[in-house]
Amino acid sequence: MAQLKAETKCSICLDDLVDPVTIQCGHNFCRACIWQSWANLKDKFPCPVCRFECEKYYYWSNKQLGSMVQIVSKLHSSHSKRQRPGKTNLCEKHNQELTLFCEKDLEVLCPQCLWLPNHSGHRLSPLREAAMRHRARLHNYAKVLRRKAVDTQKLIRMQRRVPLELREKAEALRQKLACEVELLSQFLACKQQAALEQLAEEEQQIRRKLSDNISAFASYGASLKSLLARVVEHSTLSKVELLSQIKHFYQGSDCEINQPIFSIDLQREAYSFPPQYSALQKIKKKFHMDIIIDPETAYPNLFISADLKCVGFAKKKASHLHVSRSSTANFVVLGYPNFYTGRYFWQVKVGDVPQWAVGVCRASLSSKNQWSGQGCWCVQLQDGGYNAPGAEPAVIQLDVRDRTLGVFLDYELGEVLFYDMPEGAHICTFSTSFNEPLLPYFYIGPNSRPLRIVRE
């Protein structure tokens, strides 16, 4: 009977169904309850039980179910009357009718239970009042759960849009990875070629030494054979002849080899992979250097911006232009700070009009006024194309246009690398050894556009 009575309850108000209606998913509710549940919704109207999305106000009366609710209610009333009084509403300890409810311990009590110390001082309520209050709390809790269920559906719809964003981000990372792998492949190919050439040279050296060693052993073998022939010859002499020549024999029998056995073990050189070939973005973040232009080193016809980040050429010398303390024959200016050790990265925006050059040079050149070639490692634009004398490759296959150059200096490794930014394509590499401080180097011709150091 209790199970049958439970089936006639509304899942929203938790009371007997009143004017029951059936929605699209098949669940039944009071007409007023389902109408109130959907009152504040606009687009989606989920079932309060299974969350099936229905059409608004698309439900129909279930009169047969309403009749069944009334029959079950009558059966329950008659069944309750037939039950022995107090069979289910008696206190197990005191065998008295349960009439009170302890709000603190949430227990049903009889009047005799009030004298127990467990409930002393606790708030007590009549069963009917307590039931109404907790039924209302359950109703409010059901509203909260329904609201959370609606929010969950919204989150699900948002999560369904995530795969598109994920695909776009993954594609961007794939392109970035491809660029980094290309740089690493170039580096590995260069190192492999150098290792193979070194191995071939070492093999030739070992072959030559091995050939000399074999010749030494062959000569030693011939000496042994000659000595053996003399032994056989002396062993046939008479006693007097043998003893008379034995002294000379021993003096000439010293035939020991001084050539050691030669080892053919190859010395495998371990190569260290510098960081500039792995990920240019990491290099930019880790080794970025905020350099500035030093006006004290500028040629008189060069003008320097107030923020010391831009240098240009002034065709006519003006009074406001800075005049350096030592004029030179080239339109050069140096940067700051000096580089004594470590790794540094900076960017320079260049134009498509020659002539200009960007790179690093020895700090000693600023006092010796030697600006042409020696002690400079730079990329330059002249004669309609980019080139980098002394770099690998020296001839740069790039279209002439405005661009930003990335310069990476590895002082310990003795390398200066140039990149085409922002794509990060490797342009060329200078390999040498540094034994004195270096400075950023800028050269700009009369018709060139200004060179500007890019801020990060």
Secondary structure as a PSIPRED ss2 file (coil, helix, strand):
# PSIPRED VFORMAT (PSIPRED V4.0)

   1 M C   1.000  0.000  0.000
   2 A H   0.000  1.000  0.000
   3 Q H   0.000  1.000  0.000
   4 L H   0.000  1.000  0.000
   5 K H   0.000  1.000  0.000
   6 A H   0.000  1.000  0.000
   7 E H   0.000  1.000  0.000
   8 T C   1.000  0.000  0.000
   9 K E   0.000  0.000  1.000
  10 C C   1.000  0.000  0.000
  11 S C   1.000  0.000  0.000
  12 I C   1.000  0.000  0.000
  13 C C   1.000  0.000  0.000
  14 L C   1.000  0.000  0.000
  15 D C   1.000  0.000  0.000
  16 D E   0.000  0.000  1.000
  17 L C   1.000  0.000  0.000
  18 V C   1.000  0.000  0.000
  19 D C   1.000  0.000  0.000
  20 P E   0.000  0.000  1.000
  21 V E   0.000  0.000  1.000
  22 T E   0.000  0.000  1.000
  23 I E   0.000  0.000  1.000
  24 Q C   1.000  0.000  0.000
  25 C C   1.000  0.000  0.000
  26 G C   1.000  0.000  0.000
  27 H C   1.000  0.000  0.000
  28 N E   0.000  0.000  1.000
  29 F E   0.000  0.000  1.000
  30 C E   0.000  0.000  1.000
  31 R H   0.000  1.000  0.000
  32 A H   0.000  1.000  0.000
  33 C H   0.000  1.000  0.000
  34 I H   0.000  1.000  0.000
  35 W H   0.000  1.000  0.000
  36 Q H   0.000  1.000  0.000
  37 S H   0.000  1.000  0.000
  38 W C   1.000  0.000  0.000
  39 A C   1.000  0.000  0.000
  40 N C   1.000  0.000  0.000
  41 L C   1.000  0.000  0.000
  42 K C   1.000  0.000  0.000
  43 D C   1.000  0.000  0.000
  44 K C   1.000  0.000  0.000
  45 F E   0.000  0.000  1.000
  46 P E   0.000  0.000  1.000
  47 C C   1.000  0.000  0.000
  48 P C   1.000  0.000  0.000
  49 V C   1.000  0.000  0.000
  50 C C   1.000  0.000  0.000
  51 R C   1.000  0.000  0.000
  52 F C   1.000  0.000  0.000
  53 E E   0.000  0.000  1.000
  54 C E   0.000  0.000  1.000
  55 E C   1.000  0.000  0.000
  56 K C   1.000  0.000  0.000
  57 Y C   1.000  0.000  0.000
  58 Y C   1.000  0.000  0.000
  59 Y E   0.000  0.000  1.000
  60 W E   0.000  0.000  1.000
  61 S E   0.000  0.000  1.000
  62 N C   1.000  0.000  0.000
  63 K H   0.000  1.000  0.000
  64 Q H   0.000  1.000  0.000
  65 L H   0.000  1.000  0.000
  66 G H   0.000  1.000  0.000
  67 S H   0.000  1.000  0.000
  68 M H   0.000  1.000  0.000
  69 V H   0.000  1.000  0.000
  70 Q H   0.000  1.000  0.000
  71 I H   0.000  1.000  0.000
  72 V H   0.000  1.000  0.000
  73 S H   0.000  1.000  0.000
  74 K H   0.000  1.000  0.000
  75 L H   0.000  1.000  0.000
  76 H H   0.000  1.000  0.000
  77 S H   0.000  1.000  0.000
  78 S H   0.000  1.000  0.000
  79 H H   0.000  1.000  0.000
  80 S H   0.000  1.000  0.000
  81 K H   0.000  1.000  0.000
  82 R H   0.000  1.000  0.000
  83 Q C   1.000  0.000  0.000
  84 R C   1.000  0.000  0.000
  85 P C   1.000  0.000  0.000
  86 G C   1.000  0.000  0.000
  87 K C   1.000  0.000  0.000
  88 T C   1.000  0.000  0.000
  89 N C   1.000  0.000  0.000
  90 L E   0.000  0.000  1.000
  91 C C   1.000  0.000  0.000
  92 E C   1.000  0.000  0.000
  93 K C   1.000  0.000  0.000
  94 H C   1.000  0.000  0.000
  95 N C   1.000  0.000  0.000
  96 Q C   1.000  0.000  0.000
  97 E E   0.000  0.000  1.000
  98 L C   1.000  0.000  0.000
  99 T C   1.000  0.000  0.000
 100 L E   0.000  0.000  1.000
 101 F E   0.000  0.000  1.000
 102 C E   0.000  0.000  1.000
 103 E C   1.000  0.000  0.000
 104 K C   1.000  0.000  0.000
 105 D C   1.000  0.000  0.000
 106 L C   1.000  0.000  0.000
 107 E E   0.000  0.000  1.000
 108 V E   0.000  0.000  1.000
 109 L E   0.000  0.000  1.000
 110 C C   1.000  0.000  0.000
 111 P H   0.000  1.000  0.000
 112 Q H   0.000  1.000  0.000
 113 C H   0.000  1.000  0.000
 114 L H   0.000  1.000  0.000
 115 W H   0.000  1.000  0.000
 116 L C   1.000  0.000  0.000
 117 P H   0.000  1.000  0.000
 118 N H   0.000  1.000  0.000
 119 H H   0.000  1.000  0.000
 120 S C   1.000  0.000  0.000
 121 G C   1.000  0.000  0.000
 122 H C   1.000  0.000  0.000
 123 R C   1.000  0.000  0.000
 124 L E   0.000  0.000  1.000
 125 S E   0.000  0.000  1.000
 126 P E   0.000  0.000  1.000
 127 L H   0.000  1.000  0.000
 128 R H   0.000  1.000  0.000
 129 E H   0.000  1.000  0.000
 130 A H   0.000  1.000  0.000
 131 A H   0.000  1.000  0.000
 132 M H   0.000  1.000  0.000
 133 R H   0.000  1.000  0.000
 134 H H   0.000  1.000  0.000
 135 R H   0.000  1.000  0.000
 136 A H   0.000  1.000  0.000
 137 R H   0.000  1.000  0.000
 138 L H   0.000  1.000  0.000
 139 H H   0.000  1.000  0.000
 140 N H   0.000  1.000  0.000
 141 Y H   0.000  1.000  0.000
 142 A H   0.000  1.000  0.000
 143 K H   0.000  1.000  0.000
 144 V H   0.000  1.000  0.000
 145 L H   0.000  1.000  0.000
 146 R H   0.000  1.000  0.000
 147 R H   0.000  1.000  0.000
 148 K H   0.000  1.000  0.000
 149 A H   0.000  1.000  0.000
 150 V H   0.000  1.000  0.000
 151 D H   0.000  1.000  0.000
 152 T H   0.000  1.000  0.000
 153 Q H   0.000  1.000  0.000
 154 K H   0.000  1.000  0.000
 155 L H   0.000  1.000  0.000
 156 I H   0.000  1.000  0.000
 157 R H   0.000  1.000  0.000
 158 M H   0.000  1.000  0.000
 159 Q H   0.000  1.000  0.000
 160 R H   0.000  1.000  0.000
 161 R C   1.000  0.000  0.000
 162 V H   0.000  1.000  0.000
 163 P H   0.000  1.000  0.000
 164 L H   0.000  1.000  0.000
 165 E H   0.000  1.000  0.000
 166 L H   0.000  1.000  0.000
 167 R H   0.000  1.000  0.000
 168 E H   0.000  1.000  0.000
 169 K H   0.000  1.000  0.000
 170 A H   0.000  1.000  0.000
 171 E H   0.000  1.000  0.000
 172 A H   0.000  1.000  0.000
 173 L H   0.000  1.000  0.000
 174 R H   0.000  1.000  0.000
 175 Q H   0.000  1.000  0.000
 176 K H   0.000  1.000  0.000
 177 L H   0.000  1.000  0.000
 178 A H   0.000  1.000  0.000
 179 C H   0.000  1.000  0.000
 180 E H   0.000  1.000  0.000
 181 V H   0.000  1.000  0.000
 182 E H   0.000  1.000  0.000
 183 L H   0.000  1.000  0.000
 184 L H   0.000  1.000  0.000
 185 S H   0.000  1.000  0.000
 186 Q H   0.000  1.000  0.000
 187 F H   0.000  1.000  0.000
 188 L H   0.000  1.000  0.000
 189 A H   0.000  1.000  0.000
 190 C H   0.000  1.000  0.000
 191 K H   0.000  1.000  0.000
 192 Q H   0.000  1.000  0.000
 193 Q H   0.000  1.000  0.000
 194 A H   0.000  1.000  0.000
 195 A H   0.000  1.000  0.000
 196 L H   0.000  1.000  0.000
 197 E H   0.000  1.000  0.000
 198 Q H   0.000  1.000  0.000
 199 L H   0.000  1.000  0.000
 200 A H   0.000  1.000  0.000
 201 E H   0.000  1.000  0.000
 202 E H   0.000  1.000  0.000
 203 E H   0.000  1.000  0.000
 204 Q H   0.000  1.000  0.000
 205 Q H   0.000  1.000  0.000
 206 I H   0.000  1.000  0.000
 207 R H   0.000  1.000  0.000
 208 R H   0.000  1.000  0.000
 209 K H   0.000  1.000  0.000
 210 L H   0.000  1.000  0.000
 211 S H   0.000  1.000  0.000
 212 D H   0.000  1.000  0.000
 213 N H   0.000  1.000  0.000
 214 I H   0.000  1.000  0.000
 215 S H   0.000  1.000  0.000
 216 A H   0.000  1.000  0.000
 217 F H   0.000  1.000  0.000
 218 A H   0.000  1.000  0.000
 219 S H   0.000  1.000  0.000
 220 Y H   0.000  1.000  0.000
 221 G H   0.000  1.000  0.000
 222 A H   0.000  1.000  0.000
 223 S H   0.000  1.000  0.000
 224 L H   0.000  1.000  0.000
 225 K H   0.000  1.000  0.000
 226 S H   0.000  1.000  0.000
 227 L H   0.000  1.000  0.000
 228 L H   0.000  1.000  0.000
 229 A H   0.000  1.000  0.000
 230 R H   0.000  1.000  0.000
 231 V H   0.000  1.000  0.000
 232 V H   0.000  1.000  0.000
 233 E H   0.000  1.000  0.000
 234 H H   0.000  1.000  0.000
 235 S H   0.000  1.000  0.000
 236 T C   1.000  0.000  0.000
 237 L C   1.000  0.000  0.000
 238 S C   1.000  0.000  0.000
 239 K H   0.000  1.000  0.000
 240 V H   0.000  1.000  0.000
 241 E H   0.000  1.000  0.000
 242 L H   0.000  1.000  0.000
 243 L H   0.000  1.000  0.000
 244 S H   0.000  1.000  0.000
 245 Q H   0.000  1.000  0.000
 246 I H   0.000  1.000  0.000
 247 K H   0.000  1.000  0.000
 248 H H   0.000  1.000  0.000
 249 F H   0.000  1.000  0.000
 250 Y H   0.000  1.000  0.000
 251 Q H   0.000  1.000  0.000
 252 G C   1.000  0.000  0.000
 253 S C   1.000  0.000  0.000
 254 D C   1.000  0.000  0.000
 255 C C   1.000  0.000  0.000
 256 E C   1.000  0.000  0.000
 257 I C   1.000  0.000  0.000
 258 N C   1.000  0.000  0.000
 259 Q C   1.000  0.000  0.000
 260 P C   1.000  0.000  0.000
 261 I C   1.000  0.000  0.000
 262 F C   1.000  0.000  0.000
 263 S C   1.000  0.000  0.000
 264 I C   1.000  0.000  0.000
 265 D C   1.000  0.000  0.000
 266 L C   1.000  0.000  0.000
 267 Q C   1.000  0.000  0.000
 268 R C   1.000  0.000  0.000
 269 E C   1.000  0.000  0.000
 270 A C   1.000  0.000  0.000
 271 Y C   1.000  0.000  0.000
 272 S C   1.000  0.000  0.000
 273 F C   1.000  0.000  0.000
 274 P C   1.000  0.000  0.000
 275 P H   0.000  1.000  0.000
 276 Q H   0.000  1.000  0.000
 277 Y H   0.000  1.000  0.000
 278 S C   1.000  0.000  0.000
 279 A C   1.000  0.000  0.000
 280 L H   0.000  1.000  0.000
 281 Q H   0.000  1.000  0.000
 282 K H   0.000  1.000  0.000
 283 I H   0.000  1.000  0.000
 284 K H   0.000  1.000  0.000
 285 K H   0.000  1.000  0.000
 286 K H   0.000  1.000  0.000
 287 F H   0.000  1.000  0.000
 288 H E   0.000  0.000  1.000
 289 M C   1.000  0.000  0.000
 290 D C   1.000  0.000  0.000
 291 I C   1.000  0.000  0.000
 292 I E   0.000  0.000  1.000
 293 I E   0.000  0.000  1.000
 294 D C   1.000  0.000  0.000
 295 P H   0.000  1.000  0.000
 296 E H   0.000  1.000  0.000
 297 T H   0.000  1.000  0.000
 298 A C   1.000  0.000  0.000
 299 Y C   1.000  0.000  0.000
 300 P C   1.000  0.000  0.000
 301 N C   1.000  0.000  0.000
 302 L E   0.000  0.000  1.000
 303 F E   0.000  0.000  1.000
 304 I E   0.000  0.000  1.000
 305 S C   1.000  0.000  0.000
 306 A C   1.000  0.000  0.000
 307 D C   1.000  0.000  0.000
 308 L C   1.000  0.000  0.000
 309 K C   1.000  0.000  0.000
 310 C E   0.000  0.000  1.000
 311 V E   0.000  0.000  1.000
 312 G E   0.000  0.000  1.000
 313 F E   0.000  0.000  1.000
 314 A C   1.000  0.000  0.000
 315 K C   1.000  0.000  0.000
 316 K C   1.000  0.000  0.000
 317 K C   1.000  0.000  0.000
 318 A C   1.000  0.000  0.000
 319 S C   1.000  0.000  0.000
 320 H C   1.000  0.000  0.000
 321 L C   1.000  0.000  0.000
 322 H C   1.000  0.000  0.000
 323 V C   1.000  0.000  0.000
 324 S C   1.000  0.000  0.000
 325 R C   1.000  0.000  0.000
 326 S C   1.000  0.000  0.000
 327 S C   1.000  0.000  0.000
 328 T C   1.000  0.000  0.000
 329 A C   1.000  0.000  0.000
 330 N C   1.000  0.000  0.000
 331 F C   1.000  0.000  0.000
 332 V E   0.000  0.000  1.000
 333 V E   0.000  0.000  1.000
 334 L E   0.000  0.000  1.000
 335 G E   0.000  0.000  1.000
 336 Y E   0.000  0.000  1.000
 337 P C   1.000  0.000  0.000
 338 N C   1.000  0.000  0.000
 339 F E   0.000  0.000  1.000
 340 Y C   1.000  0.000  0.000
 341 T C   1.000  0.000  0.000
 342 G C   1.000  0.000  0.000
 343 R E   0.000  0.000  1.000
 344 Y E   0.000  0.000  1.000
 345 F E   0.000  0.000  1.000
 346 W E   0.000  0.000  1.000
 347 Q E   0.000  0.000  1.000
 348 V E   0.000  0.000  1.000
 349 K E   0.000  0.000  1.000
 350 V E   0.000  0.000  1.000
 351 G C   1.000  0.000  0.000
 352 D C   1.000  0.000  0.000
 353 V C   1.000  0.000  0.000
 354 P C   1.000  0.000  0.000
 355 Q C   1.000  0.000  0.000
 356 W E   0.000  0.000  1.000
 357 A E   0.000  0.000  1.000
 358 V E   0.000  0.000  1.000
 359 G E   0.000  0.000  1.000
 360 V E   0.000  0.000  1.000
 361 C E   0.000  0.000  1.000
 362 R E   0.000  0.000  1.000
 363 A C   1.000  0.000  0.000
 364 S C   1.000  0.000  0.000
 365 L H   0.000  1.000  0.000
 366 S H   0.000  1.000  0.000
 367 S H   0.000  1.000  0.000
 368 K H   0.000  1.000  0.000
 369 N C   1.000  0.000  0.000
 370 Q C   1.000  0.000  0.000
 371 W C   1.000  0.000  0.000
 372 S C   1.000  0.000  0.000
 373 G C   1.000  0.000  0.000
 374 Q C   1.000  0.000  0.000
 375 G C   1.000  0.000  0.000
 376 C E   0.000  0.000  1.000
 377 W E   0.000  0.000  1.000
 378 C E   0.000  0.000  1.000
 379 V E   0.000  0.000  1.000
 380 Q E   0.000  0.000  1.000
 381 L E   0.000  0.000  1.000
 382 Q E   0.000  0.000  1.000
 383 D C   1.000  0.000  0.000
 384 G C   1.000  0.000  0.000
 385 G E   0.000  0.000  1.000
 386 Y E   0.000  0.000  1.000
 387 N E   0.000  0.000  1.000
 388 A C   1.000  0.000  0.000
 389 P C   1.000  0.000  0.000
 390 G C   1.000  0.000  0.000
 391 A C   1.000  0.000  0.000
 392 E E   0.000  0.000  1.000
 393 P C   1.000  0.000  0.000
 394 A C   1.000  0.000  0.000
 395 V E   0.000  0.000  1.000
 396 I C   1.000  0.000  0.000
 397 Q C   1.000  0.000  0.000
 398 L C   1.000  0.000  0.000
 399 D C   1.000  0.000  0.000
 400 V C   1.000  0.000  0.000
 401 R C   1.000  0.000  0.000
 402 D C   1.000  0.000  0.000
 403 R E   0.000  0.000  1.000
 404 T E   0.000  0.000  1.000
 405 L E   0.000  0.000  1.000
 406 G E   0.000  0.000  1.000
 407 V E   0.000  0.000  1.000
 408 F E   0.000  0.000  1.000
 409 L E   0.000  0.000  1.000
 410 D E   0.000  0.000  1.000
 411 Y C   1.000  0.000  0.000
 412 E C   1.000  0.000  0.000
 413 L C   1.000  0.000  0.000
 414 G C   1.000  0.000  0.000
 415 E E   0.000  0.000  1.000
 416 V E   0.000  0.000  1.000
 417 L E   0.000  0.000  1.000
 418 F E   0.000  0.000  1.000
 419 Y E   0.000  0.000  1.000
 420 D E   0.000  0.000  1.000
 421 M E   0.000  0.000  1.000
 422 P C   1.000  0.000  0.000
 423 E C   1.000  0.000  0.000
 424 G C   1.000  0.000  0.000
 425 A E   0.000  0.000  1.000
 426 H E   0.000  0.000  1.000
 427 I E   0.000  0.000  1.000
 428 C E   0.000  0.000  1.000
 429 T E   0.000  0.000  1.000
 430 F E   0.000  0.000  1.000
 431 S E   0.000  0.000  1.000
 432 T C   1.000  0.000  0.000
 433 S C   1.000  0.000  0.000
 434 F C   1.000  0.000  0.000
 435 N C   1.000  0.000  0.000
 436 E C   1.000  0.000  0.000
 437 P C   1.000  0.000  0.000
 438 L E   0.000  0.000  1.000
 439 L E   0.000  0.000  1.000
 440 P E   0.000  0.000  1.000
 441 Y E   0.000  0.000  1.000
 442 F E   0.000  0.000  1.000
 443 Y E   0.000  0.000  1.000
 444 I E   0.000  0.000  1.000
 445 G C   1.000  0.000  0.000
 446 P C   1.000  0.000  0.000
 447 N C   1.000  0.000  0.000
 448 S C   1.000  0.000  0.000
 449 R C   1.000  0.000  0.000
 450 P C   1.000  0.000  0.000
 451 L E   0.000  0.000  1.000
 452 R E   0.000  0.000  1.000
 453 I E   0.000  0.000  1.000
 454 V C   1.000  0.000  0.000
 455 R C   1.000  0.000  0.000
 456 E C   1.000  0.000  0.000
